[in-house]
Amino acid sequence: MEPTATPLTPEEPKSNKKTIIIAVVAALVIVCCCCLALAIFGWTFGDQIIEAFS
């Protein structure tokens, strides 16, 4: 006896975009914190650094 319904194909696994979004946001936060720390460091010690190289 032949089946009357078409066989079900297994669904493709869904890509986990949540992990990618969290990784991108974390990377952006780290980059922003590094830029902020560099700006504060430059603002605080910029004159001393320029005098050292002059």
Backbone as CSV, one residue per row, in Angstrom:
resi,resn,N_x,N_y,N_z,CA_x,CA_y,CA_z,C_x,C_y,C_z
1,MET,0.828,-1.157,0.000,0.000,0.000,0.000,0.897,1.254,0.000
2,GLU,0.600,2.213,-0.877,1.401,3.427,-0.997,0.888,4.497,-0.031
3,PRO,1.818,5.298,0.525,1.360,6.363,1.414,0.639,7.445,0.606
4,THR,-0.408,7.973,1.191,-1.183,8.984,0.488,-0.625,10.388,0.697
5,ALA,0.100,10.615,1.768,0.654,11.937,2.049,2.120,11.975,1.643
6,THR,2.578,13.141,1.309,4.002,13.278,0.970,4.822,13.186,2.252
7,PRO,6.004,12.605,2.169,6.818,12.476,3.385,7.308,13.846,3.851
8,LEU,7.374,13.997,5.150,7.840,15.246,5.725,9.362,15.315,5.662
9,THR,9.877,16.428,5.202,11.329,16.610,5.176,11.760,17.257,6.479
10,PRO,12.896,16.864,6.978,13.343,17.487,8.235,13.647,18.968,8.000
11,GLU,13.260,19.784,8.968,13.490,21.217,8.857,14.964,21.527,9.050
12,GLU,15.411,22.556,8.348,16.784,22.977,8.519,16.931,23.619,9.895
13,PRO,18.051,23.395,10.540,18.221,24.019,11.862,18.278,25.535,11.719
14,LYS,17.596,26.211,12.618,17.557,27.670,12.571,18.880,28.219,13.097
15,SER,19.379,29.245,12.427,20.623,29.849,12.896,20.331,30.665,14.146
16,ASN,21.242,30.597,15.068,21.048,31.280,16.339,21.590,32.696,16.223
17,LYS,20.735,33.638,15.862,21.150,35.020,15.670,21.319,35.744,16.996
18,LYS,20.723,35.220,18.032,20.836,35.860,19.339,22.288,35.877,19.806
19,THR,23.006,34.794,19.599,24.407,34.716,19.996,25.244,35.713,19.214
20,ILE,24.982,35.843,17.926,25.734,36.774,17.084,25.480,38.214,17.535
21,ILE,24.228,38.536,17.817,23.885,39.893,18.253,24.570,40.214,19.576
22,ILE,24.558,39.283,20.510,25.205,39.509,21.804,26.706,39.706,21.620
23,ALA,27.322,38.923,20.745,28.758,39.045,20.506,29.102,40.397,19.882
24,VAL,28.294,40.848,18.937,28.552,42.138,18.284,28.378,43.280,19.284
25,VAL,27.333,43.233,20.077,27.104,44.285,21.076,28.235,44.299,22.098
26,ALA,28.668,43.140,22.540,29.767,43.077,23.505,31.052,43.643,22.907
27,ALA,31.323,43.323,21.656,32.517,43.848,20.992,32.446,45.370,20.870
28,LEU,31.277,45.898,20.536,31.129,47.349,20.427,31.314,48.036,21.772
29,VAL,30.796,47.440,22.830,30.960,48.010,24.169,32.436,48.028,24.553
30,ILE,33.144,46.956,24.260,34.572,46.898,24.588,35.348,47.944,23.798
31,VAL,35.050,48.089,22.516,35.740,49.081,21.684,35.449,50.493,22.198
32,CYS,34.196,50.767,22.536,33.845,52.094,23.055,34.547,52.376,24.378
33,CYS,34.631,51.389,25.246,35.324,51.580,26.522,36.813,51.841,26.310
34,CYS,37.422,51.142,25.360,38.844,51.368,25.061,39.056,52.767,24.502
35,CYS,38.181,53.213,23.619,38.298,54.562,23.057,38.122,55.611,24.146
36,LEU,37.176,55.412,25.031,36.953,56.351,26.126,38.164,56.391,27.061
37,ALA,38.716,55.239,27.391,39.894,55.190,28.258,41.083,55.874,27.585
38,LEU,41.254,55.673,26.290,42.347,56.312,25.558,42.161,57.829,25.529
39,ALA,40.929,58.291,25.344,40.660,59.724,25.332,40.946,60.345,26.701
40,ILE,40.535,59.674,27.763,40.796,60.181,29.119,42.297,60.206,29.398
41,PHE,42.974,59.136,28.988,44.425,59.066,29.180,45.108,60.187,28.400
42,GLY,44.695,60.420,27.176,45.284,61.480,26.362,44.999,62.858,26.924
43,TRP,43.788,63.055,27.434,43.417,64.349,28.016,44.236,64.629,29.277
44,THR,44.453,63.569,30.064,45.151,63.737,31.330,46.666,63.873,31.135
45,PHE,47.250,63.017,30.306,48.708,62.956,30.193,49.227,63.432,28.836
46,GLY,48.371,64.064,28.037,48.768,64.459,26.686,49.920,65.437,26.659
47,ASP,49.891,66.453,27.517,50.960,67.449,27.541,52.293,66.825,27.951
48,GLN,52.252,65.934,28.920,53.488,65.277,29.361,54.066,64.393,28.264
49,ILE,53.202,63.716,27.520,53.661,62.849,26.433,54.286,63.690,25.325
50,ILE,53.666,64.818,24.975,54.199,65.679,23.915,55.524,66.280,24.337
51,GLU,55.640,66.689,25.608,56.897,67.231,26.096,58.000,66.183,26.102
52,ALA,57.659,64.929,26.374,58.649,63.872,26.393,59.233,63.612,25.014
53,PHE,58.430,63.784,23.965,58.898,63.535,22.615,59.497,64.778,21.959
54,SER,59.393,65.919,22.615,59.924,67.163,22.030,61.367,67.374,22.400
